Amino acid sequence: MPRSTRRPVLPPERMASYRQRMRAAGLRPVQIWVPDTRAPEFVAACHAQARAVAAHDPGGDEILGWIEETYEWPDA
């Protein structure tokens, strides 16, 4: 099989081309920072919040009542 005479496209060039195509399609890049759900601190904070909610409303009736009051259910 003959070798290609084209030089390989370097990653920065490929990325620049990709970004150019995306911008031409009317899109723009956005960077979003979100919590790392794998971090032990995040897991501990979630558990602490869940325990606090459960201790305040063991049956969940208050929370479910609030959801029923605030959510507009569709007329199916």
PDB file of N, CA, C and O in Angstrom, chain B, residues numbered from 101:
ATOM      1  N   MET B 101       0.849  -1.178   0.000  1.00  0.00           N
ATOM      2  CA  MET B 101       0.000   0.000   0.000  1.00  0.00           C
ATOM      3  C   MET B 101       0.896   1.244   0.000  1.00  0.00           C
ATOM      4  O   MET B 101       1.808   1.340   0.822  1.00  0.00           O
ATOM      5  N   PRO B 102       0.655   2.189  -0.901  1.00  0.00           N
ATOM      6  CA  PRO B 102       1.517   3.371  -0.984  1.00  0.00           C
ATOM      7  C   PRO B 102       1.276   4.302   0.207  1.00  0.00           C
ATOM      8  O   PRO B 102       0.173   4.404   0.742  1.00  0.00           O
ATOM      9  N   ARG B 103       2.347   4.964   0.587  1.00  0.00           N
ATOM     10  CA  ARG B 103       2.249   5.934   1.682  1.00  0.00           C
ATOM     11  C   ARG B 103       1.592   7.207   1.193  1.00  0.00           C
ATOM     12  O   ARG B 103       1.734   7.598   0.035  1.00  0.00           O
ATOM     13  N   SER B 104       0.867   7.845   2.102  1.00  0.00           N
ATOM     14  CA  SER B 104       0.227   9.109   1.764  1.00  0.00           C
ATOM     15  C   SER B 104       1.284  10.202   1.676  1.00  0.00           C
ATOM     16  O   SER B 104       2.231  10.222   2.462  1.00  0.00           O
ATOM     17  N   THR B 105       1.123  11.093   0.736  1.00  0.00           N
ATOM     18  CA  THR B 105       2.073  12.195   0.586  1.00  0.00           C
ATOM     19  C   THR B 105       1.629  13.403   1.411  1.00  0.00           C
ATOM     20  O   THR B 105       2.362  14.385   1.535  1.00  0.00           O
ATOM     21  N   ARG B 106       0.441  13.323   1.966  1.00  0.00           N
ATOM     22  CA  ARG B 106      -0.042  14.431   2.796  1.00  0.00           C
ATOM     23  C   ARG B 106       0.609  14.353   4.172  1.00  0.00           C
ATOM     24  O   ARG B 106       0.811  13.272   4.724  1.00  0.00           O
ATOM     25  N   ARG B 107       0.932  15.522   4.708  1.00  0.00           N
ATOM     26  CA  ARG B 107       1.510  15.534   6.052  1.00  0.00           C
ATOM     27  C   ARG B 107       0.388  15.360   7.066  1.00  0.00           C
ATOM     28  O   ARG B 107      -0.736  15.794   6.812  1.00  0.00           O
ATOM     29  N   PRO B 108       0.658  14.744   8.194  1.00  0.00           N
ATOM     30  CA  PRO B 108      -0.385  14.575   9.203  1.00  0.00           C
ATOM     31  C   PRO B 108      -0.790  15.929   9.787  1.00  0.00           C
ATOM     32  O   PRO B 108       0.041  16.817   9.975  1.00  0.00           O
ATOM     33  N   VAL B 109      -2.063  16.061  10.063  1.00  0.00           N
ATOM     34  CA  VAL B 109      -2.577  17.303  10.642  1.00  0.00           C
ATOM     35  C   VAL B 109      -2.360  17.230  12.148  1.00  0.00           C
ATOM     36  O   VAL B 109      -2.788  16.281  12.805  1.00  0.00           O
ATOM     37  N   LEU B 110      -1.697  18.235  12.679  1.00  0.00           N
ATOM     38  CA  LEU B 110      -1.397  18.271  14.104  1.00  0.00           C
ATOM     39  C   LEU B 110      -2.658  18.589  14.920  1.00  0.00           C
ATOM     40  O   LEU B 110      -3.556  19.273  14.428  1.00  0.00           O
ATOM     41  N   PRO B 111      -2.730  18.101  16.147  1.00  0.00           N
ATOM     42  CA  PRO B 111      -3.925  18.331  16.980  1.00  0.00           C
ATOM     43  C   PRO B 111      -4.346  19.797  17.104  1.00  0.00           C
ATOM     44  O   PRO B 111      -5.539  20.082  16.998  1.00  0.00           O
ATOM     45  N   PRO B 112      -3.423  20.741  17.324  1.00  0.00           N
ATOM     46  CA  PRO B 112      -3.881  22.139  17.411  1.00  0.00           C
ATOM     47  C   PRO B 112      -4.553  22.619  16.124  1.00  0.00           C
ATOM     48  O   PRO B 112      -5.508  23.394  16.169  1.00  0.00           O
ATOM     49  N   GLU B 113      -4.051  22.157  14.982  1.00  0.00           N
ATOM     50  CA  GLU B 113      -4.657  22.532  13.702  1.00  0.00           C
ATOM     51  C   GLU B 113      -6.037  21.907  13.550  1.00  0.00           C
ATOM     52  O   GLU B 113      -6.969  22.557  13.075  1.00  0.00           O
ATOM     53  N   ARG B 114      -6.169  20.637  13.955  1.00  0.00           N
ATOM     54  CA  ARG B 114      -7.474  19.969  13.888  1.00  0.00           C
ATOM     55  C   ARG B 114      -8.484  20.683  14.785  1.00  0.00           C
ATOM     56  O   ARG B 114      -9.636  20.877  14.398  1.00  0.00           O
ATOM     57  N   MET B 115      -8.049  21.072  15.983  1.00  0.00           N
ATOM     58  CA  MET B 115      -8.944  21.740  16.913  1.00  0.00           C
ATOM     59  C   MET B 115      -9.366  23.101  16.379  1.00  0.00           C
ATOM     60  O   MET B 115     -10.532  23.481  16.489  1.00  0.00           O
ATOM     61  N   ALA B 116      -8.419  23.836  15.799  1.00  0.00           N
ATOM     62  CA  ALA B 116      -8.735  25.143  15.225  1.00  0.00           C
ATOM     63  C   ALA B 116      -9.743  24.993  14.098  1.00  0.00           C
ATOM     64  O   ALA B 116     -10.676  25.788  13.985  1.00  0.00           O
ATOM     65  N   SER B 117      -9.559  23.981  13.269  1.00  0.00           N
ATOM     66  CA  SER B 117     -10.491  23.725  12.179  1.00  0.00           C
ATOM     67  C   SER B 117     -11.880  23.369  12.714  1.00  0.00           C
ATOM     68  O   SER B 117     -12.896  23.841  12.205  1.00  0.00           O
ATOM     69  N   TYR B 118     -11.900  22.538  13.737  1.00  0.00           N
ATOM     70  CA  TYR B 118     -13.175  22.138  14.355  1.00  0.00           C
ATOM     71  C   TYR B 118     -13.899  23.360  14.929  1.00  0.00           C
ATOM     72  O   TYR B 118     -15.096  23.540  14.709  1.00  0.00           O
ATOM     73  N   ARG B 119     -13.163  24.192  15.663  1.00  0.00           N
ATOM     74  CA  ARG B 119     -13.779  25.391  16.244  1.00  0.00           C
ATOM     75  C   ARG B 119     -14.290  26.332  15.162  1.00  0.00           C
ATOM     76  O   ARG B 119     -15.347  26.945  15.314  1.00  0.00           O
ATOM     77  N   GLN B 120     -13.551  26.444  14.084  1.00  0.00           N
ATOM     78  CA  GLN B 120     -13.972  27.303  12.982  1.00  0.00           C
ATOM     79  C   GLN B 120     -15.278  26.777  12.374  1.00  0.00           C
ATOM     80  O   GLN B 120     -16.185  27.558  12.085  1.00  0.00           O
ATOM     81  N   ARG B 121     -15.374  25.470  12.183  1.00  0.00           N
ATOM     82  CA  ARG B 121     -16.611  24.879  11.632  1.00  0.00           C
ATOM     83  C   ARG B 121     -17.786  25.078  12.587  1.00  0.00           C
ATOM     84  O   ARG B 121     -18.900  25.363  12.148  1.00  0.00           O
ATOM     85  N   MET B 122     -17.547  24.932  13.868  1.00  0.00           N
ATOM     86  CA  MET B 122     -18.615  25.104  14.849  1.00  0.00           C
ATOM     87  C   MET B 122     -19.097  26.556  14.882  1.00  0.00           C
ATOM     88  O   MET B 122     -20.297  26.820  14.963  1.00  0.00           O
ATOM     89  N   ARG B 123     -18.148  27.487  14.818  1.00  0.00           N
ATOM     90  CA  ARG B 123     -18.545  28.904  14.791  1.00  0.00           C
ATOM     91  C   ARG B 123     -19.310  29.226  13.517  1.00  0.00           C
ATOM     92  O   ARG B 123     -20.268  29.999  13.544  1.00  0.00           O
ATOM     93  N   ALA B 124     -18.896  28.642  12.412  1.00  0.00           N
ATOM     94  CA  ALA B 124     -19.600  28.853  11.146  1.00  0.00           C
ATOM     95  C   ALA B 124     -21.027  28.305  11.212  1.00  0.00           C
ATOM     96  O   ALA B 124     -21.918  28.781  10.509  1.00  0.00           O
ATOM     97  N   ALA B 125     -21.228  27.304  12.063  1.00  0.00           N
ATOM     98  CA  ALA B 125     -22.569  26.730  12.237  1.00  0.00           C
ATOM     99  C   ALA B 125     -23.397  27.539  13.241  1.00  0.00           C
ATOM    100  O   ALA B 125     -24.526  27.166  13.562  1.00  0.00           O
ATOM    101  N   GLY B 126     -22.830  28.656  13.738  1.00  0.00           N
ATOM    102  CA  GLY B 126     -23.570  29.515  14.656  1.00  0.00           C
ATOM    103  C   GLY B 126     -23.425  29.133  16.118  1.00  0.00           C
ATOM    104  O   GLY B 126     -24.220  29.572  16.949  1.00  0.00           O
ATOM    105  N   LEU B 127     -22.426  28.324  16.449  1.00  0.00           N
ATOM    106  CA  LEU B 127     -22.213  27.901  17.828  1.00  0.00           C
ATOM    107  C   LEU B 127     -21.011  28.622  18.413  1.00  0.00           C
ATOM    108  O   LEU B 127     -20.170  29.139  17.678  1.00  0.00           O
ATOM    109  N   ARG B 128     -20.934  28.653  19.734  1.00  0.00           N
ATOM    110  CA  ARG B 128     -19.777  29.243  20.390  1.00  0.00           C
ATOM    111  C   ARG B 128     -19.350  28.341  21.541  1.00  0.00           C
ATOM    112  O   ARG B 128     -20.185  27.655  22.131  1.00  0.00           O
ATOM    113  N   PRO B 129     -18.060  28.333  21.866  1.00  0.00           N
ATOM    114  CA  PRO B 129     -17.592  27.474  22.952  1.00  0.00           C
ATOM    115  C   PRO B 129     -17.967  28.069  24.309  1.00  0.00           C
ATOM    116  O   PRO B 129     -17.932  29.283  24.508  1.00  0.00           O
ATOM    117  N   VAL B 130     -18.327  27.182  25.232  1.00  0.00           N
ATOM    118  CA  VAL B 130     -18.652  27.586  26.596  1.00  0.00           C
ATOM    119  C   VAL B 130     -17.981  26.600  27.542  1.00  0.00           C
ATOM    120  O   VAL B 130     -18.044  25.388  27.336  1.00  0.00           O
ATOM    121  N   GLN B 131     -17.348  27.119  28.567  1.00  0.00           N
ATOM    122  CA  GLN B 131     -16.723  26.255  29.565  1.00  0.00           C
ATOM    123  C   GLN B 131     -17.583  26.294  30.815  1.00  0.00           C
ATOM    124  O   GLN B 131     -17.915  27.370  31.312  1.00  0.00           O
ATOM    125  N   ILE B 132     -17.943  25.129  31.320  1.00  0.00           N
ATOM    126  CA  ILE B 132     -18.790  25.026  32.501  1.00  0.00           C
ATOM    127  C   ILE B 132     -18.050  24.234  33.567  1.00  0.00           C
ATOM    128  O   ILE B 132     -17.537  23.145  33.306  1.00  0.00           O
ATOM    129  N   TRP B 133     -18.002  24.790  34.762  1.00  0.00           N
ATOM    130  CA  TRP B 133     -17.388  24.105  35.897  1.00  0.00           C
ATOM    131  C   TRP B 133     -18.506  23.542  36.755  1.00  0.00           C
ATOM    132  O   TRP B 133     -19.416  24.268  37.154  1.00  0.00           O
ATOM    133  N   VAL B 134     -18.438  22.263  37.037  1.00  0.00           N
ATOM    134  CA  VAL B 134     -19.448  21.594  37.856  1.00  0.00           C
ATOM    135  C   VAL B 134     -18.757  20.876  39.017  1.00  0.00           C
ATOM    136  O   VAL B 134     -17.563  20.586  38.943  1.00  0.00           O
ATOM    137  N   PRO B 135     -19.498  20.588  40.083  1.00  0.00           N
ATOM    138  CA  PRO B 135     -18.880  19.869  41.199  1.00  0.00           C
ATOM    139  C   PRO B 135     -18.373  18.495  40.758  1.00  0.00           C
ATOM    140  O   PRO B 135     -18.972  17.837  39.907  1.00  0.00           O
ATOM    141  N   ASP B 136     -17.268  18.086  41.350  1.00  0.00           N
ATOM    142  CA  ASP B 136     -16.711  16.766  41.076  1.00  0.00           C
ATOM    143  C   ASP B 136     -17.459  15.775  41.966  1.00  0.00           C
ATOM    144  O   ASP B 136     -17.191  15.686  43.164  1.00  0.00           O
ATOM    145  N   THR B 137     -18.387  15.039  41.383  1.00  0.00           N
ATOM    146  CA  THR B 137     -19.215  14.121  42.160  1.00  0.00           C
ATOM    147  C   THR B 137     -18.428  12.929  42.683  1.00  0.00           C
ATOM    148  O   THR B 137     -18.936  12.164  43.503  1.00  0.00           O
ATOM    149  N   ARG B 138     -17.190  12.762  42.218  1.00  0.00           N
ATOM    150  CA  ARG B 138     -16.352  11.666  42.701  1.00  0.00           C
ATOM    151  C   ARG B 138     -15.539  12.054  43.926  1.00  0.00           C
ATOM    152  O   ARG B 138     -14.940  11.196  44.574  1.00  0.00           O
ATOM    153  N   ALA B 139     -15.516  13.345  44.245  1.00  0.00           N
ATOM    154  CA  ALA B 139     -14.714  13.817  45.374  1.00  0.00           C
ATOM    155  C   ALA B 139     -15.350  13.387  46.696  1.00  0.00           C
ATOM    156  O   ALA B 139     -16.564  13.504  46.861  1.00  0.00           O
ATOM    157  N   PRO B 140     -14.552  12.895  47.631  1.00  0.00           N
ATOM    158  CA  PRO B 140     -15.092  12.468  48.925  1.00  0.00           C
ATOM    159  C   PRO B 140     -15.831  13.594  49.661  1.00  0.00           C
ATOM    160  O   PRO B 140     -16.816  13.340  50.354  1.00  0.00           O
ATOM    161  N   GLU B 141     -15.356  14.833  49.509  1.00  0.00           N
ATOM    162  CA  GLU B 141     -16.022  15.964  50.168  1.00  0.00           C
ATOM    163  C   GLU B 141     -17.426  16.171  49.624  1.00  0.00           C
ATOM    164  O   GLU B 141     -18.346  16.486  50.377  1.00  0.00           O
ATOM    165  N   PHE B 142     -17.595  15.994  48.315  1.00  0.00           N
ATOM    166  CA  PHE B 142     -18.914  16.151  47.695  1.00  0.00           C
ATOM    167  C   PHE B 142     -19.866  15.077  48.203  1.00  0.00           C
ATOM    168  O   PHE B 142     -21.009  15.365  48.557  1.00  0.00           O
ATOM    169  N   VAL B 143     -19.390  13.850  48.235  1.00  0.00           N
ATOM    170  CA  VAL B 143     -20.212  12.732  48.710  1.00  0.00           C
ATOM    171  C   VAL B 143     -20.617  12.959  50.164  1.00  0.00           C
ATOM    172  O   VAL B 143     -21.771  12.735  50.530  1.00  0.00           O
ATOM    173  N   ALA B 144     -19.674  13.403  50.993  1.00  0.00           N
ATOM    174  CA  ALA B 144     -19.973  13.657  52.401  1.00  0.00           C
ATOM    175  C   ALA B 144     -21.008  14.766  52.557  1.00  0.00           C
ATOM    176  O   ALA B 144     -21.906  14.669  53.393  1.00  0.00           O
ATOM    177  N   ALA B 145     -20.882  15.818  51.755  1.00  0.00           N
ATOM    178  CA  ALA B 145     -21.847  16.915  51.823  1.00  0.00           C
ATOM    179  C   ALA B 145     -23.240  16.444  51.403  1.00  0.00           C
ATOM    180  O   ALA B 145     -24.232  16.847  52.011  1.00  0.00           O
ATOM    181  N   CYS B 146     -23.330  15.607  50.385  1.00  0.00           N
ATOM    182  CA  CYS B 146     -24.629  15.074  49.942  1.00  0.00           C
ATOM    183  C   CYS B 146     -25.264  14.229  51.041  1.00  0.00           C
ATOM    184  O   CYS B 146     -26.460  14.341  51.312  1.00  0.00           O
ATOM    185  N   HIS B 147     -24.460  13.393  51.663  1.00  0.00           N
ATOM    186  CA  HIS B 147     -24.979  12.541  52.737  1.00  0.00           C
ATOM    187  C   HIS B 147     -25.460  13.392  53.912  1.00  0.00           C
ATOM    188  O   HIS B 147     -26.506  13.116  54.499  1.00  0.00           O
ATOM    189  N   ALA B 148     -24.692  14.427  54.249  1.00  0.00           N
ATOM    190  CA  ALA B 148     -25.073  15.293  55.363  1.00  0.00           C
ATOM    191  C   ALA B 148     -26.382  16.014  55.066  1.00  0.00           C
ATOM    192  O   ALA B 148     -27.236  16.130  55.945  1.00  0.00           O
ATOM    193  N   GLN B 149     -26.549  16.499  53.841  1.00  0.00           N
ATOM    194  CA  GLN B 149     -27.781  17.182  53.467  1.00  0.00           C
ATOM    195  C   GLN B 149     -28.964  16.221  53.467  1.00  0.00           C
ATOM    196  O   GLN B 149     -30.057  16.577  53.906  1.00  0.00           O
ATOM    197  N   ALA B 150     -28.747  15.017  52.982  1.00  0.00           N
ATOM    198  CA  ALA B 150     -29.824  14.024  52.964  1.00  0.00           C
ATOM    199  C   ALA B 150     -30.245  13.662  54.388  1.00  0.00           C
ATOM    200  O   ALA B 150     -31.434  13.517  54.673  1.00  0.00           O
ATOM    201  N   ARG B 151     -29.256  13.518  55.284  1.00  0.00           N
ATOM    202  CA  ARG B 151     -29.581  13.220  56.688  1.00  0.00           C
ATOM    203  C   ARG B 151     -30.350  14.372  57.331  1.00  0.00           C
ATOM    204  O   ARG B 151     -31.283  14.145  58.100  1.00  0.00           O
ATOM    205  N   ALA B 152     -29.958  15.608  57.016  1.00  0.00           N
ATOM    206  CA  ALA B 152     -30.645  16.771  57.575  1.00  0.00           C
ATOM    207  C   ALA B 152     -32.095  16.837  57.108  1.00  0.00           C
ATOM    208  O   ALA B 152     -32.990  17.134  57.899  1.00  0.00           O
ATOM    209  N   VAL B 153     -32.327  16.564  55.847  1.00  0.00           N
ATOM    210  CA  VAL B 153     -33.696  16.564  55.310  1.00  0.00           C
ATOM    211  C   VAL B 153     -34.498  15.438  55.948  1.00  0.00           C
ATOM    212  O   VAL B 153     -35.644  15.643  56.348  1.00  0.00           O
ATOM    213  N   ALA B 154     -33.904  14.248  56.047  1.00  0.00           N
ATOM    214  CA  ALA B 154     -34.612  13.102  56.624  1.00  0.00           C
ATOM    215  C   ALA B 154     -34.929  13.344  58.092  1.00  0.00           C
ATOM    216  O   ALA B 154     -35.988  12.933  58.566  1.00  0.00           O
ATOM    217  N   ALA B 155     -34.037  13.998  58.818  1.00  0.00           N
ATOM    218  CA  ALA B 155     -34.285  14.264  60.239  1.00  0.00           C
ATOM    219  C   ALA B 155     -35.394  15.295  60.416  1.00  0.00           C
ATOM    220  O   ALA B 155     -36.162  15.229  61.376  1.00  0.00           O
ATOM    221  N   HIS B 156     -35.474  16.241  59.493  1.00  0.00           N
ATOM    222  CA  HIS B 156     -36.492  17.281  59.596  1.00  0.00           C
ATOM    223  C   HIS B 156     -37.865  16.771  59.184  1.00  0.00           C
ATOM    224  O   HIS B 156     -38.878  17.165  59.764  1.00  0.00           O
ATOM    225  N   ASP B 157     -37.900  15.910  58.200  1.00  0.00           N
ATOM    226  CA  ASP B 157     -39.173  15.408  57.665  1.00  0.00           C
ATOM    227  C   ASP B 157     -39.017  13.920  57.363  1.00  0.00           C
ATOM    228  O   ASP B 157     -38.845  13.541  56.205  1.00  0.00           O
ATOM    229  N   PRO B 158     -39.076  13.071  58.391  1.00  0.00           N
ATOM    230  CA  PRO B 158     -38.785  11.647  58.211  1.00  0.00           C
ATOM    231  C   PRO B 158     -39.620  10.965  57.134  1.00  0.00           C
ATOM    232  O   PRO B 158     -39.098  10.116  56.413  1.00  0.00           O
ATOM    233  N   GLY B 159     -40.871  11.301  57.005  1.00  0.00           N
ATOM    234  CA  GLY B 159     -41.722  10.640  56.019  1.00  0.00           C
ATOM    235  C   GLY B 159     -41.671  11.283  54.644  1.00  0.00           C
ATOM    236  O   GLY B 159     -42.150  10.711  53.665  1.00  0.00           O
ATOM    237  N   GLY B 160     -41.092  12.472  54.573  1.00  0.00           N
ATOM    238  CA  GLY B 160     -41.036  13.169  53.291  1.00  0.00           C
ATOM    239  C   GLY B 160     -42.347  13.839  52.918  1.00  0.00           C
ATOM    240  O   GLY B 160     -42.489  14.332  51.799  1.00  0.00           O
ATOM    241  N   ASP B 161     -43.310  13.865  53.835  1.00  0.00           N
ATOM    242  CA  ASP B 161     -44.632  14.422  53.517  1.00  0.00           C
ATOM    243  C   ASP B 161     -44.574  15.914  53.209  1.00  0.00           C
ATOM    244  O   ASP B 161     -45.256  16.399  52.307  1.00  0.00           O
ATOM    245  N   GLU B 162     -43.755  16.635  53.967  1.00  0.00           N
ATOM    246  CA  GLU B 162     -43.665  18.079  53.752  1.00  0.00           C
ATOM    247  C   GLU B 162     -43.096  18.385  52.376  1.00  0.00           C
ATOM    248  O   GLU B 162     -43.598  19.259  51.670  1.00  0.00           O
ATOM    249  N   ILE B 163     -42.055  17.667  52.000  1.00  0.00           N
ATOM    250  CA  ILE B 163     -41.430  17.897  50.698  1.00  0.00           C
ATOM    251  C   ILE B 163     -42.383  17.502  49.570  1.00  0.00           C
ATOM    252  O   ILE B 163     -42.539  18.247  48.602  1.00  0.00           O
ATOM    253  N   LEU B 164     -43.017  16.344  49.688  1.00  0.00           N
ATOM    254  CA  LEU B 164     -43.954  15.909  48.648  1.00  0.00           C
ATOM    255  C   LEU B 164     -45.131  16.868  48.548  1.00  0.00           C
ATOM    256  O   LEU B 164     -45.612  17.150  47.451  1.00  0.00           O
ATOM    257  N   GLY B 165     -45.594  17.370  49.685  1.00  0.00           N
ATOM    258  CA  GLY B 165     -46.682  18.354  49.674  1.00  0.00           C
ATOM    259  C   GLY B 165     -46.278  19.614  48.951  1.00  0.00           C
ATOM    260  O   GLY B 165     -47.061  20.175  48.184  1.00  0.00           O
ATOM    261  N   TRP B 166     -45.044  20.069  49.193  1.00  0.00           N
ATOM    262  CA  TRP B 166     -44.553  21.264  48.525  1.00  0.00           C
ATOM    263  C   TRP B 166     -44.463  21.035  47.011  1.00  0.00           C
ATOM    264  O   TRP B 166     -44.816  21.916  46.228  1.00  0.00           O
ATOM    265  N   ILE B 167     -43.995  19.860  46.604  1.00  0.00           N
ATOM    266  CA  ILE B 167     -43.913  19.543  45.173  1.00  0.00           C
ATOM    267  C   ILE B 167     -45.300  19.556  44.550  1.00  0.00           C
ATOM    268  O   ILE B 167     -45.491  20.106  43.465  1.00  0.00           O
ATOM    269  N   GLU B 168     -46.263  18.957  45.227  1.00  0.00           N
ATOM    270  CA  GLU B 168     -47.642  18.927  44.715  1.00  0.00           C
ATOM    271  C   GLU B 168     -48.195  20.345  44.553  1.00  0.00           C
ATOM    272  O   GLU B 168     -48.899  20.637  43.586  1.00  0.00           O
ATOM    273  N   GLU B 169     -47.872  21.225  45.509  1.00  0.00           N
ATOM    274  CA  GLU B 169     -48.386  22.596  45.467  1.00  0.00           C
ATOM    275  C   GLU B 169     -47.738  23.434  44.385  1.00  0.00           C
ATOM    276  O   GLU B 169     -48.399  24.277  43.780  1.00  0.00           O
ATOM    277  N   THR B 170     -46.453  23.219  44.129  1.00  0.00           N
ATOM    278  CA  THR B 170     -45.718  24.108  43.222  1.00  0.00           C
ATOM    279  C   THR B 170     -45.651  23.608  41.789  1.00  0.00           C
ATOM    280  O   THR B 170     -45.532  24.418  40.869  1.00  0.00           O
ATOM    281  N   TYR B 171     -45.722  22.322  41.574  1.00  0.00           N
ATOM    282  CA  TYR B 171     -45.576  21.779  40.232  1.00  0.00           C
ATOM    283  C   TYR B 171     -46.911  21.784  39.518  1.00  0.00           C
ATOM    284  O   TYR B 171     -47.919  21.356  40.079  1.00  0.00           O
ATOM    285  N   GLU B 172     -46.927  22.265  38.286  1.00  0.00           N
ATOM    286  CA  GLU B 172     -48.149  22.262  37.492  1.00  0.00           C
ATOM    287  C   GLU B 172     -48.206  20.971  36.692  1.00  0.00           C
ATOM    288  O   GLU B 172     -47.513  20.823  35.685  1.00  0.00           O
ATOM    289  N   TRP B 173     -49.031  20.043  37.145  1.00  0.00           N
ATOM    290  CA  TRP B 173     -49.150  18.750  36.492  1.00  0.00           C
ATOM    291  C   TRP B 173     -49.944  18.906  35.207  1.00  0.00           C
ATOM    292  O   TRP B 173     -50.941  19.628  35.187  1.00  0.00           O
ATOM    293  N   PRO B 174     -49.528  18.249  34.141  1.00  0.00           N
ATOM    294  CA  PRO B 174     -50.261  18.361  32.865  1.00  0.00           C
ATOM    295  C   PRO B 174     -51.609  17.663  32.955  1.00  0.00           C
ATOM    296  O   PRO B 174     -51.770  16.663  33.654  1.00  0.00           O
ATOM    297  N   ASP B 175     -52.569  18.217  32.231  1.00  0.00           N
ATOM    298  CA  ASP B 175     -53.899  17.588  32.160  1.00  0.00           C
ATOM    299  C   ASP B 175     -53.858  16.537  31.065  1.00  0.00           C
ATOM    300  O   ASP B 175     -54.169  16.824  29.909  1.00  0.00           O
ATOM    301  N   ALA B 176     -53.487  15.353  31.418  1.00  0.00           N
ATOM    302  CA  ALA B 176     -53.314  14.290  30.412  1.00  0.00           C
ATOM    303  C   ALA B 176     -54.592  13.694  29.986  1.00  0.00           C
ATOM    304  O   ALA B 176     -54.604  12.792  29.148  1.00  0.00           O
TER     305      ALA B 176
END
